[in-house]
Amino acid sequence: MSQKCMLSLKAHRKRLVEGILGRICMSTISVNGKNLQTTHQTVQLVVNELGLSQGRYAVEVNGELIPKSELAQLRIVEGMNIEVVQAVGGG
């Protein structure tokens, strides 16, 4: 393969990778007091990924209690503060 052709392939790959990375939105959020970065787009996906969606739980976002039925539609935004509380039975 010629030098010119190799440079053209490298430039094409670079543009392709930059295009893919440009579409991935990395957000810094806080979950239960810990800062983390995520590419997930919804609160439900973050909660699921962290294993916090098992059993009975409640989710608060920026100080507001969010119904579980809304978590899958609630979009992640930079700086979002998420608190997940697990219900513990006992007596």
Secondary structure per residue as TSV (DSSP state, phi and psi in degrees):
chain	resnum	aa	ss	phi	psi
A	1	M	-	360.0	139.5
A	2	S	-	-74.4	160.5
A	3	Q	H	-59.9	-42.1
A	4	K	H	-62.7	-41.5
A	5	C	H	-66.5	-40.5
A	6	M	H	-62.3	-44.0
A	7	L	H	-62.8	-38.3
A	8	S	H	-65.3	-41.6
A	9	L	H	-64.8	-41.8
A	10	K	H	-62.9	-42.7
A	11	A	H	-64.4	-39.8
A	12	H	H	-64.2	-45.5
A	13	R	H	-60.7	-43.3
A	14	K	H	-60.8	-45.4
A	15	R	H	-63.6	-38.7
A	16	L	H	-63.8	-47.5
A	17	V	H	-64.0	-44.2
A	18	E	H	-61.5	-37.8
A	19	G	H	-65.9	-42.0
A	20	I	H	-66.4	-46.8
A	21	L	H	-66.4	-32.7
A	22	G	H	-65.1	-25.9
A	23	R	H	-86.4	-16.2
A	24	I	-	-86.9	118.1
A	25	C	-	-99.2	114.0
A	26	M	-	-96.9	123.6
A	27	S	E	-117.0	141.7
A	28	T	E	-97.0	123.5
A	29	I	E	-133.6	171.6
A	30	S	E	-118.7	129.4
A	31	V	E	-124.8	118.1
A	32	N	T	50.6	42.3
A	33	G	T	84.1	-1.7
A	34	K	E	-109.9	129.1
A	35	N	E	-77.2	138.1
A	36	L	E	-150.9	161.0
A	37	Q	E	-107.3	141.2
A	38	T	E	-142.2	152.4
A	39	T	-	-104.4	-3.2
A	40	H	-	-63.2	147.2
A	41	Q	-	-98.8	-16.6
A	42	T	B	-129.1	158.3
A	43	V	H	-62.6	-39.8
A	44	Q	H	-59.6	-41.5
A	45	L	H	-64.5	-38.7
A	46	V	H	-65.8	-47.3
A	47	V	H	-60.9	-42.7
A	48	N	H	-63.3	-46.9
A	49	E	H	-59.4	-35.8
A	50	L	T	-85.4	0.6
A	51	G	T	71.6	26.7
A	52	L	-	-99.8	5.5
A	53	S	-	-102.7	18.7
A	54	Q	S	-96.9	143.2
A	55	G	S	72.4	-153.3
A	56	R	S	-91.7	128.2
A	57	Y	E	-149.9	159.8
A	58	A	E	-129.6	147.8
A	59	V	E	-124.4	130.5
A	60	E	E	-116.3	132.8
A	61	V	E	-122.5	120.8
A	62	N	T	49.9	41.8
A	63	G	T	84.8	1.9
A	64	E	E	-115.7	128.3
A	65	L	E	-68.8	127.6
A	66	I	E	-110.9	128.2
A	67	P	-	-61.7	141.7
A	68	K	H	-55.5	-33.8
A	69	S	H	-64.2	-15.3
A	70	E	H	-102.4	-9.1
A	71	L	H	-62.8	-35.9
A	72	A	T	-72.1	-19.3
A	73	Q	T	-100.3	-13.3
A	74	L	-	-79.1	112.7
A	75	R	B	-77.3	142.4
A	76	I	-	-70.9	136.1
A	77	V	-	-129.9	152.1
A	78	E	T	-53.5	131.9
A	79	G	T	82.1	4.1
A	80	M	-	-61.3	140.4
A	81	N	E	-111.6	115.4
A	82	I	E	-115.0	130.4
A	83	E	E	-120.9	128.5
A	84	V	E	-119.1	126.3
A	85	V	E	-116.6	128.7
A	86	Q	E	-93.7	133.8
A	87	A	-	-79.5	135.1
A	88	V	-	-119.3	124.2
A	89	G	-	-83.8	161.3
A	90	G	-	171.1	-171.5
A	91	G	-	-179.5	360.0
